[in-house]
Amino acid sequence: MRKARWFGYACALLCASLLLLSCHISLQSAENMPPPAPSRIVSATAIMRAPLPQILTSGLPPTLLIEPAPEVRAAQLLTAKHGWLLTKQALWWTDDNGDHWRTITPMFVPASTIAQVTFIDIAHGWLVVAAQLDTTPGHAEIRVLQTQNGGQSWQSFRAATYTDCFSCTGLTHSLFFLNPEEGWLVINRTETMSSAPAELFHTEDGGRTWHQLPAPPRFGAVRFITPQVGWFFDSCCAAFSYKLWQTHDGGNSWEALTLHDLRPYWAIGLPAFADDSHGLLAVNLIDRQGSSTGQIAFYQTDDAGKNWIHTATFSVPSLVGQQIDEGLLTGNIVTRSTWMLTVNQQLYLTADAGRTWQVKALVEHSGGFTALQLFPDRSGWALLLKDNCASACTVPMRTSDNGQTWQLLPLPTEHTP
């Protein structure tokens, strides 16, 4: 797999992956834990209650190769039962973990114009809709649609209008909401493969009005843990490594994240946080020739990202010698000593702050995990990539045993009501 292939996947999947991987985990025991509340977060407490398994293998079922099937663009499990799925045909909602679906696509909004979807609970959600204003190239309008009742009704608000944006009608814009009122919108202004300009907007009234902030470093995705503290991830451009930026003023200014004694690296992602202070950052190290060493360095913060300390390094033999654009990885923090890591087809778990690791799941014949959610009742969703595919590459999966085995998530059809 080449950089161009991963860049294309990343642009289409990045926001959904970020939503699925946000982490605010309760540290209560299973016996005292309340029922899971509606949330956009990753909840992996169930892993703490289960014995660590040996290597468990679950090949993707043959039905994955059967066409036609909806082209899945994004998905998010909000509770153990409620979630949404975006296909080329429609935006869908489930109340029973994917066994049944109903459409919540806003009236008069073709699903093909929906650039991003995000929900912070089962009531509050937003869509980014990108549409060409007229037949003149570059004329485009970006609108944000808001729901406060789980998609039963939507309100539409204009975010920006352009006469010179040739990439605005694409589906790679980025949207993040911290709470029902405050959110950030990144509009992609990319024109060439060697640059990725973007514009950043902020709302404090749930998306009704948007205020433009200074331009971010490049196009990418944002995540905030407070109204002031956030990170910006970019994957621009061909032959350039991934980069992480941080802000302490709500996105008005950004600076490149610097890590003490950081060795050369290629892959780096947005940090995962257990709360507003404690976070984890995973970095894929490379050698002097630019090839992966198979090592993942972990940095932790106890002060909301002001300082990062290298606390562990994990070796993944399957990554050694790969091209530096391979090995999609994500790190999640459950507690200060319990972390999850997905690398390609494998899901790893450590319960001692990275000193020892065990394979939680191995999903063969796929391009790897791109997003993961687990809930206290042992259910969860994941997004994977089909291996060596040309279209309809995103595969939604579900688990009922803490991620030890995975099955294809039942998908809606065009005839589903």
N, C-alpha and C positions, 0 to 999 in steps of 0.2 A: 504494500500500500504506500502510496506516495503522498507528499505533502498536500498536493492539490485535492486529493480525495478526502483526506482528513479535514482540510479547510472547508470543503463543501458540507461534509457531515456536521462539523462543529457549528457552522453558521445556522444550519437548520435546526439543530438540537440543543444548542447551548442554553437557551433560556429555560427550556423544560428541564434539562438536567440540573440547572442551578436550583430551581424550585424544589426538585425532588431531594436534593442533597443538603438543604439547609437543616441545621441540627440544633434543637433546643430540647434536651432530653431530661426527663425526670429521673432522679437518682433514688427514688423510693423503691422498696422491695416489691416483689410481685404481689405479695399478700396485701400490702397497704396501698397499692396503686389504684387510683380512680379509673373509671372507664376512659378510653382515649377521647380527648376533646378534639373537635374539628380543628385541623391545622394543616399548613402547607409543609410541615417539617418532616424530616426523617426521624422515625422513632425506632430505635434498635434495642430497647431495653430487654426485649424478649431473648435476645442472644445471651444476655447475662444470666438468664434463668436456665438455659439449656446447656447440657454438657457439650464440650467441644468435640465435634465429630472427626472422624478420619476423612480422607479424601473421598468425596462423594461425587459421582459422575452422573449427569443427566443429559443425554444427547437431545438436541432439538427434534421434535416429532416430525415425521414426513409431511404433515399437513402444512408446514411452513412453506413448502415448495409449491403448494397448490394455488393456482390462479384461476379466476381473478379474486383478489382480496382487497379490502380497502387499503389505500396507501396511508399508513399511520404517520402523522407528522409530530405529534406530541401527546403526552399523557401525564396525569397526576392523580395519585390516590390521596384524598384529603383526610379520610378516616379509614378505619378498617373495612368500611362498606361503601363509602361514597367516593366517587372520583369522576374525572372527565377524560375524554379522548377526542383528539382533533384529527380528522382525516381530510382528504381532498374533497369529500362529499359534504361533510357536516361536522358540527361540534356536538358531541354526545355526552350524556350523563347516565351514571349508574347509581342505584341505591342498594345493590346487592353484590358488590365486588365483581362486577362485570358479567354476571349471568344474564342480565337483561339491560337494554339500553333504550333511551329516548332522546330525541333531538332537542337541543336547546340553542340551535343556531338562530341568531337574531333575524327577524323578518326583514326581507329586502337586502340582506347582506350575504352574498355568495361566500361559501367557505373558502373558495380559492383566493379571496382577498384578505383573509384573516392572517396577519403576520405573526402574532403572538397571543397566547392565552395565559392568564395567571389568576389563581384563586388563593386567598389567604385563609378561607374557611368555607363551609358549605353554603354560605350566603353571599359573601362578597367576592366578586370576580370582575375581571377586565379583559377586553380584547383590544388589540391594535389592528386597525383595518387600513390597508394601504390601497389606494385606487387612483387610476389615471383620471384627471379632471376632464380632459377632452382628447381630441386626436393629436394634439401637438406634443411631440416628444419632450419629456422633462416636466410636463405639467402634472402635478400630483398633489393629493391631499392625504394627510395622515389624521385619522380620527381614532379616539379612544371611546369604547363602549363600556358602560358600567352596569352591573347588576347588583342588587342588594337582596335578591330572593332566589339565589341559586339558578339563575338563567331563565326564570319564568317571564321576566320582562327586562328590557335593556333601555338605557338612555345613551344617546350618542353626543359626543362633544368633539369639536375640532381642536386638534393639537397643533398642526402646522400645515401651511400651504406653500407649494413650491412651483416655480416656473423653470427651474434649472436642475432638477434632481432626477437623474436618469436611473438611479438605483432605488428610488423610493417605493416603487410598486413591487419590489422584491419582497421576500418573506423572511428577511433576516434582521429585522429590528428587534430591540431588546427592551423588556419591560420588567420592573420590579416594584412591588409595593411592600412597605414595612408594616403598615396598619391600614385600616379602612380609609384614612385620609391622605397619607403621605406616600408618594411614589416617584419614580424616576423613569424616563423614557429616553432611550438612545436610538437615534435615527441614523441609519446607514447611508452614507454619502459616497460609498466606494465607486470609483470609476475605472480603476486599473488593478492589476494583480500586484503591483508594487507599492500601492498606497491604500489606506483605508480611513479616510476622514469620516467624522461623525459629528452629530450635534446632540446636545444633552438638554433635556427639559425636566422640570420639577413641578409637582403639584402638591398642594396642601389642602385640597378640598375634594379629594376622592376622584380626581380626573376631570372635573368640570372645567377648570382653567389650568393652563400650563405656562410656566415662566421659563424662558430660555436661559441656561447657565453658560458659562464659558465652555468652549469646545473641549471635549476630553482628548487625551493623547491620540487615540485611534479608535476605530470601531471595535466594540466588544460588549461585554455584559457586566452589569453592576450588581453588587450585593451590599446592603447596609445592615448593621446591627443596632445602630442608634440613628437618630436624624442627622447626626454630624459625622459619624464614623462609618466608612465604607471602603469597598475595594472595586477595582475595575480590571477586568481580564481581557486581554486582546490576543489574537492569534494571527496578526498581520505580520508578515505577508509571506509569499513564497520565499523560502530560504532564510526566513527570519525565525528566531526562537519565540516561544510564547513569553509573555511578559505580564507582570502584575503591578498595578498602581494602587495607591491608597490616598484617601482624603480624610481630613479632620474638620472640614467646614461644609459638610453637606453636598460636596461635589463642585464647589466653586473653584477649587484648585486641586491638582493631583501631583503626586511625586512617586517616582519609581520605588518599589519596595526593595530595601537593601537588607540582606541577611548576613550576619557576621560569619566569616570563614566559609562562605558558600563556594563550593567547587563549581566548575562549568556544568551547566544543565541545559536541557531542552524543554521538557514538559513541566509545567507548573500550573496549578489551578487556583481557583478561589478558595480561601480558607474556610474551614467548617468550624462552627462554634457550638459549644454546649450551653453557653449562656452569654451574657454581654461582655464577659471578661476572658473566659478560657476558650482558646481556639487551637486548631491544628492545621498545619500546612504541609503538603507532600510535594516533593521535588524529585524529578527523574534525572539522575546525574549522567554525564557523558564523559568520554575520554578526549584526548587531544585531537583525535581524528574525527570527532563528532559522532561517534557511535555510542549507543547506550552501553553503560557498564553493568546494567541489570540491578543497579542500586537505587533505592528510594530513600532519600533523606527526609526525616521528619523534624519539623520545628514547632515548638509550642509557645503560646503567649498566655500570660496571666493578667495582662493589663490592656485588653482590648486591641492588641496589635501594635502597641507602641514599641515593644521589644519582643523579639523572637529568639528562642534558644534552641540550638540543635540538641535533641534529646535521644535520637535513635536513627539507625540506618538499617534498612531491610534489603536483602539480596533476593532478586527474583531471577532464577537461572534462565527462564524462558525469554527474558528481555536482553540477555547478553548478546552483543553484536548485531542487534536489529538496527535498521535504519532509524535515525533519530526522530523521525516523525511518527514512529509507531509506538504502541504501548500506551493507549489512552488510560489514564489513571485518575482516581478520585479518592480522597481520604475523608473519613468521618470520625469525629470524636464523640464517644458515648459518655465516658467519664475521663478524668485526667489520666487513667491508666488503661482504659478499654477503648480501642480504636478499630475501625473497619477500613479496609483498602480493597478497591477493585482495580485489577490490572488485566486488560483484555478479557478473557473468558473466566477469570478466577476471582473469587471473593475470599479475602483473608481476614482473620481476626486475631488480635492480640489482647490479652488481659493483663499484661504486665509492662505497659508503656513501651512496647516494641522490642523487648528482649527476646521473646519467643513468639512465633506465629504458627497458626494452623490454617489449613485450607477449609473454608466453610462450604464452598460450593465450586464446582467446575462445570461450566456449560460448554460442551464441545460443539464443533461445527458452526461457530458463530464468529462475528467480528469483535465480540466482547461487550461487556457492560458499558453503558453510557449513563445510566442513572439507576438509583436503587432506593427503595423504601421498605422498611419493616415496621410492623406494629406489634403492640404487646400481646395481641391474641394470636400471634405467630403468622399472620397473613402479611402479604406485601406484594408490591409490584416492582418490576425492573424493565428498563428499556435496553435492548440489545441490538446489535447490527448484524444483518445477514452477512455471511462471508462471501466475498467475490460476487456482489450483486451490482446490477446497473440501475435498478429502480425499486421503489417500495422497500427500502432497506431497513427501516426501523421496525423492530419486532417487540411488541409488548408481551411480557410474561407475568405470571403470578405464582406465588408460593403460599403454602399453608403450613409449612414446617420450618419457619425461620430461615428460609433460603437454602435449605439443604438440597431440595429438588425444585425444579421449575417446570411449569406447564404453560402452553400457549394461552394467553388471555382470550376468552371468547370475544369475537369481534362483531360489531353490528354490520348489517348489510344496507344497501341502498333502499331496501324495502322495509327496514325496521321503522315502526311508527315513531 
